[in-house]
Structure formats: C-alpha cells, structure tokens
Amino acid sequence: MTPARPAADAAETIASLIREVADFPTPGVAFKDLTPVFADAAGLAAITDALARVAACADLVAGIDARGFLLAGAVAARLGVGALAVRKGGKLPPPVLSESYQLEYGHAVLEIPADGIELAGRRVVIVDDVLATGGTLGATQRLLRRAGADVVAAGVVLELAGLGGRAAVAPLPITGLHLI
C-alpha cells in the first residue's frame, strides 16, 4: 500500500500528469485527459487518499459511470466500505431506479438497482472524475436521495470552475481536487 500523501500533493500531481488535447471533441475545446493521472501509481494513490478524506464520513461510495467506478472502488477499499456503480441507462437488469437529465446536446439517464441494495438511511458520498455543468452529479444526487440515501458530499478529481457545476448542485458540499 502506498503511503498517504498530503491533499495539496494531489492537486500538484494532477496538474503535472493531466494531458490537454486541443480541439477535442469539437474545435475550440481543450479536453483535459485524466487517463495519465489514473495510470500513474503515485497519481492514483494521491487521488484515492484525497477522495478518501472527503468520503471519511460515508458508509457507501457512489461512482458515476464510467471513470467514477474506478475512483469509487479505490476509495471504498481504502475506507473499508461498499461501492455503488451509478450506471448509464440500459446497462442494468430490471428493476431499476432511473433519473433523466439534460445535456447540452440532448438528454441522458442514470440508473441504480431497485432491488438488492438497501440505500435508505445510508450516508453516501459521490465521486467522479470531472465536474463541469453539474448535470450528471445533480442527477446522481437526486437518484440516490429518491432511493432514501443521505447524500452528504461529493468529490471530483477535476473541477471546471467556470461552467457552474458547483452552483447547479448546491448546497451539496463538493471537493474538487484540481480546479481549472
């Protein structure tokens, strides 16, 4: 097991490893690729440690499809709690609980199992890779609360602060490890 690193170290590590891809997915967009951060052992350890501090009060860590699964599993293992995968629509067998939400270019659906996992009264922290406009995080929060969970906080690796995501899910406490 890698020793814990200070929270400030997580931001520095992310900044040093993130890859910027010009004009992706459309011209004028500078895509922030976290793949090199996740593939680096020290980078993944720094992120896991920092998000585990955010989720220390939780008894379940929910990760949003798909990179959030990686984060939720690592954080939950570090804390000794369970992990829940919040899936894109159509990926789970019925019955499911689902939540639709708007995207800039259409709509999307997130789902969790309606059977087999008792969420009522559980303290849940949501983790994901990026917070942009807050649509996906907001839909996840609504979905979990409808299932009876107490969503207490969220943690993201990268926050695109200028896109208003934090305001879209207020008053949920959010920790962004690296702000752009």
Backbone hydrogen bonds in HBPLUS format (Angstrom, degrees):
<---DONOR---> <-ACCEPTOR-->    atom                        ^
c    i                          cat <-CA-CA->   ^        H-A-AA   ^      H-
h    n   atom  resd res      DA  || num        DHA   H-A  angle D-A-AA Bond
n    s   type  num  typ     dist DA aas  dist angle  dist       angle   num
A0009-ASP N   A0006-PRO O   2.94 MM   3  5.23 128.7  2.21 103.5 117.5     1
A0010-ALA N   A0007-ALA O   2.94 MM   3  5.23 131.9  2.18 103.0 115.8     2
A0012-GLU N   A0008-ALA O   3.15 MM   4  6.47 162.6  2.18 150.5 155.3     3
A0013-THR N   A0009-ASP O   2.81 MM   4  5.93 158.2  1.86 148.4 154.9     4
A0014-ILE N   A0010-ALA O   2.87 MM   4  6.07 165.8  1.89 154.4 158.1     5
A0015-ALA N   A0011-ALA O   2.95 MM   4  6.12 168.1  1.97 149.0 152.6     6
A0016-SER N   A0012-GLU O   2.96 MM   4  6.14 148.8  2.06 143.9 152.3     7
A0017-LEU N   A0013-THR O   3.07 MM   4  6.23 136.1  2.27 145.5 156.4     8
A0017-LEU N   A0014-ILE O   3.15 MM   3  5.31 134.5  2.37 100.8 112.9     9
A0018-ILE N   A0014-ILE O   2.89 MM   4  5.73 149.3  1.98 162.7 166.6    10
A0019-ARG N   A0033-ASP O   3.05 MM  14  4.97 174.6  2.05 145.0 146.8    11
A0033-ASP N   A0019-ARG O   2.68 MM  14  4.97 167.0  1.70 170.3 165.6    12
A0021-VAL N   A0031-PHE O   2.79 MM  10  4.98 161.6  1.83 145.8 152.3    13
A0031-PHE N   A0021-VAL O   2.90 MM  10  4.98 138.7  2.07 156.9 143.9    14
A0023-ASP N   A0029-VAL O   2.71 MM   6  4.84 109.9  2.20 137.2 157.2    15
A0024-PHE N   A0029-VAL O   3.15 MM   5  5.61 141.7  2.31 141.9 142.6    16
A0029-VAL N   A0026-THR O   3.15 MM   3  5.84 163.0  2.18 143.6 145.0    17
A0037-VAL N   A0034-LEU O   2.91 MM   3  5.24 126.6  2.20 109.4 124.1    18
A0038-PHE N   A0034-LEU O   3.11 MM   4  6.47 158.7  2.16 160.1 166.4    19
A0039-ALA N   A0035-THR O   3.01 MM   4  6.16 146.1  2.13 149.2 159.0    20
A0040-ASP N   A0037-VAL O   3.34 MM   3  5.39 151.2  2.43  99.4 107.5    21
A0044-LEU N   A0040-ASP O   2.83 MM   4  6.03 168.3  1.84 166.7 168.4    22
A0045-ALA N   A0041-ALA O   2.98 MM   4  6.10 157.0  2.03 144.4 151.4    23
A0046-ALA N   A0042-ALA O   2.93 MM   4  6.05 156.6  1.98 144.5 150.5    24
A0047-ILE N   A0043-GLY O   3.04 MM   4  6.25 161.8  2.07 150.9 155.4    25
A0048-THR N   A0044-LEU O   2.87 MM   4  5.99 164.9  1.90 149.4 154.3    26
A0049-ASP N   A0045-ALA O   2.90 MM   4  6.01 165.0  1.92 149.9 153.9    27
A0050-ALA N   A0046-ALA O   3.05 MM   4  6.17 164.5  2.07 144.9 149.4    28
A0051-LEU N   A0047-ILE O   2.88 MM   4  6.05 167.3  1.90 157.5 161.1    29
A0052-ALA N   A0048-THR O   2.85 MM   4  5.91 145.5  1.97 144.1 154.3    30
A0053-ARG N   A0049-ASP O   3.15 MM   4  6.45 142.2  2.29 142.6 151.3    31
A0054-VAL N   A0050-ALA O   3.32 MM   4  6.70 148.3  2.43 138.9 146.9    32
A0055-ALA N   A0051-LEU O   2.94 MM   4  6.20 150.6  2.03 146.5 154.6    33
A0058-ALA N   A0055-ALA O   2.92 MM   3  5.34 167.8  1.93 123.7 127.6    34
A0059-ASP N   A0123-ARG O   2.91 MM  64  5.55 160.8  1.95 145.6 150.0    35
A0125-VAL N   A0060-LEU O   3.19 MM  65  6.69 153.3  2.26 155.7 162.9    36
A0061-VAL N   A0082-GLY O   2.98 MM  21  6.36 159.8  2.03 144.7 150.2    37
A0084-LEU N   A0061-VAL O   2.83 MM  23  6.15 153.7  1.90 146.9 150.8    38
A0062-ALA N   A0125-VAL O   2.91 MM  63  6.14 159.9  1.95 146.1 152.8    39
A0127-VAL N   A0062-ALA O   2.81 MM  65  6.17 158.4  1.86 163.7 166.7    40
A0063-GLY N   A0084-LEU O   2.86 MM  21  6.21 158.3  1.91 164.1 170.9    41
A0086-VAL N   A0063-GLY O   2.87 MM  23  5.93 178.3  1.87 161.9 161.8    42
A0068-GLY N   A0064-ILE O   2.93 MM   4  4.47 127.2  2.21 178.2 162.6    43
A0065-ASP N   A0086-VAL O   2.92 MM  21  5.87 147.5  2.03 171.4 166.4    44
A0069-PHE N   A0066-ALA O   2.99 MM   3  5.53 148.3  2.09 111.8 120.5    45
A0071-LEU N   A0067-ARG O   3.30 MM   4  6.68 161.3  2.33 148.8 153.0    46
A0072-ALA N   A0068-GLY O   2.78 MM   4  5.90 166.4  1.80 151.2 155.4    47
A0073-GLY N   A0069-PHE O   2.96 MM   4  6.06 165.4  1.98 152.3 156.0    48
A0074-ALA N   A0070-LEU O   3.18 MM   4  6.36 161.6  2.22 145.2 150.0    49
A0075-VAL N   A0071-LEU O   2.88 MM   4  6.04 168.9  1.89 158.6 161.9    50
A0076-ALA N   A0072-ALA O   2.83 MM   4  5.81 165.0  1.85 149.2 154.4    51
A0077-ALA N   A0073-GLY O   3.01 MM   4  6.05 159.4  2.05 142.5 148.3    52
A0078-ARG N   A0074-ALA O   3.04 MM   4  6.22 154.4  2.11 142.5 149.6    53
A0079-LEU N   A0075-VAL O   2.96 MM   4  6.24 148.4  2.06 148.9 157.6    54
A0080-GLY N   A0076-ALA O   2.78 MM   4  5.78 127.3  2.05 145.8 160.1    55
A0081-VAL N   A0076-ALA O   3.05 MM   5  4.98 159.7  2.09 138.3 142.0    56
A0087-ARG N   A0111-GLU O   2.92 MM  24  5.17 140.3  2.08 164.8 158.8    57
A0111-GLU N   A0087-ARG O   2.72 MM  24  5.17 153.7  1.79 148.6 155.3    58
A0089-GLY N   A0109-VAL O   2.81 MM  20  4.87 139.0  1.97 139.0 132.6    59
A0114-ALA N   A0095-PRO O   3.06 MM  19  5.41 168.1  2.08 129.2 125.4    60
A0097-LEU N   A0112-ILE O   2.94 MM  15  5.49 164.0  1.97 160.3 165.6    61
A0112-ILE N   A0097-LEU O   3.04 MM  15  5.49 149.3  2.14 150.2 159.0    62
A0099-GLU N   A0110-LEU O   2.91 MM  11  5.35 147.6  2.02 150.9 158.2    63
A0110-LEU N   A0099-GLU O   2.94 MM  11  5.35 157.6  1.99 144.1 150.3    64
A0101-TYR N   A0108-ALA O   2.93 MM   7  5.57 150.7  2.01 154.4 157.8    65
A0108-ALA N   A0101-TYR O   2.90 MM   7  5.57 155.5  1.97 157.8 165.1    66
A0103-LEU N   A0106-GLY O   2.74 MM   3  5.04 176.6  1.74 137.7 136.4    67
A0106-GLY N   A0103-LEU O   3.44 MM   3  5.04 173.1  2.45  99.0 101.0    68
A0122-ARG N   A0119-LEU O   3.01 MM   3  5.43 167.5  2.03 132.0 134.6    69
A0121-GLY N   A0148-GLY O   2.86 MM  27  6.02 157.8  1.90 143.3 136.0    70
A0150-ASP N   A0122-ARG O   2.79 MM  28  5.73 172.1  1.80 156.7 158.3    71
A0124-VAL N   A0150-ASP O   2.92 MM  26  5.96 163.1  1.95 138.0 143.3    72
A0152-VAL N   A0124-VAL O   2.91 MM  28  5.99 152.3  1.99 152.9 162.0    73
A0126-ILE N   A0153-ALA O   3.10 MM  27  6.54 157.0  2.15 148.0 147.2    74
A0155-GLY N   A0126-ILE O   2.86 MM  29  6.38 150.4  1.95 156.6 166.5    75
A0128-ASP N   A0155-GLY O   3.13 MM  27  6.67 145.7  2.25 151.6 160.1    76
A0157-VAL N   A0128-ASP O   3.28 MM  29  6.85 141.9  2.43 141.0 151.2    77
A0158-LEU N   A0129-ASP O   2.88 MM  29  6.16 156.5  1.94 156.8 164.7    78
A0131-LEU N   A0158-LEU O   2.92 MM  27  6.42 150.5  2.01 155.2 164.2    79
A0160-LEU N   A0131-LEU O   2.91 MM  29  6.14 169.6  1.92 168.7 171.5    80
A0165-GLY N   A0132-ALA O   2.96 MM  33  5.20 114.4  2.41 169.4 152.5    81
A0138-GLY N   A0134-GLY O   2.82 MM   4  5.73 156.6  1.87 145.3 152.6    82
A0139-ALA N   A0135-GLY O   3.01 MM   4  6.12 156.2  2.07 141.8 148.1    83
A0140-THR N   A0136-THR O   2.97 MM   4  6.16 155.0  2.03 146.9 153.9    84
A0141-GLN N   A0137-LEU O   2.94 MM   4  6.16 158.8  1.98 148.7 154.4    85
A0142-ARG N   A0138-GLY O   2.99 MM   4  6.24 163.6  2.01 150.5 154.3    86
A0143-LEU N   A0139-ALA O   2.93 MM   4  6.06 162.2  1.97 148.0 153.2    87
A0144-LEU N   A0140-THR O   2.98 MM   4  6.15 168.8  1.99 154.9 157.2    88
A0145-ARG N   A0141-GLN O   3.01 MM   4  6.13 159.4  2.05 148.9 155.1    89
A0146-ARG N   A0142-ARG O   2.90 MM   4  6.06 154.5  1.96 148.4 155.5    90
A0147-ALA N   A0143-LEU O   3.17 MM   4  6.43 137.1  2.36 138.2 149.4    91
A0147-ALA N   A0144-LEU O   3.13 MM   3  5.06 127.2  2.42  91.9 105.8    92
A0149-ALA N   A0144-LEU O   2.98 MM   5  5.43 152.3  2.06 155.5 146.5    93
A0148-GLY N   A0145-ARG O   2.89 MM   3  4.97 156.8  1.95 105.0 112.0    94
A0154-ALA N   A0173-PRO O   2.90 MM  19  6.33 138.6  2.07 155.1 166.3    95
A0175-THR N   A0154-ALA O   2.90 MM  21  6.36 151.8  1.98 145.2 153.9    96
A0156-VAL N   A0175-THR O   2.88 MM  19  6.32 159.9  1.92 161.0 165.6    97
A0177-LEU N   A0156-VAL O   2.95 MM  21  6.34 164.2  1.97 157.4 161.9    98
A0178-HIS N   A0157-VAL O   2.98 MM  21  6.11 122.7  2.32 134.8 150.9    99
A0159-GLU N   A0178-HIS O   2.86 MM  19  6.20 161.5  1.90 158.2 161.7   100
A0180-ILE N   A0159-GLU O   2.88 MM  21  6.19 161.7  1.91 168.8 167.6   101
A0163-LEU N   A0160-LEU O   3.08 MM   3  6.00 170.0  2.10 133.1 135.2   102
A0168-ALA N   A0164-GLY O   3.19 MM   4  6.41 146.7  2.31 146.6 156.3   103
A0169-VAL N   A0166-ARG O   3.30 MM   3  5.63 148.1  2.41 104.8 112.9   104
A0170-ALA N   A0167-ALA O   3.37 MM   3  5.07 161.9  2.41  96.9 102.1   105
A0172-LEU N   A0169-VAL O   3.04 MM   3  5.91 156.3  2.10 134.7 133.4   106
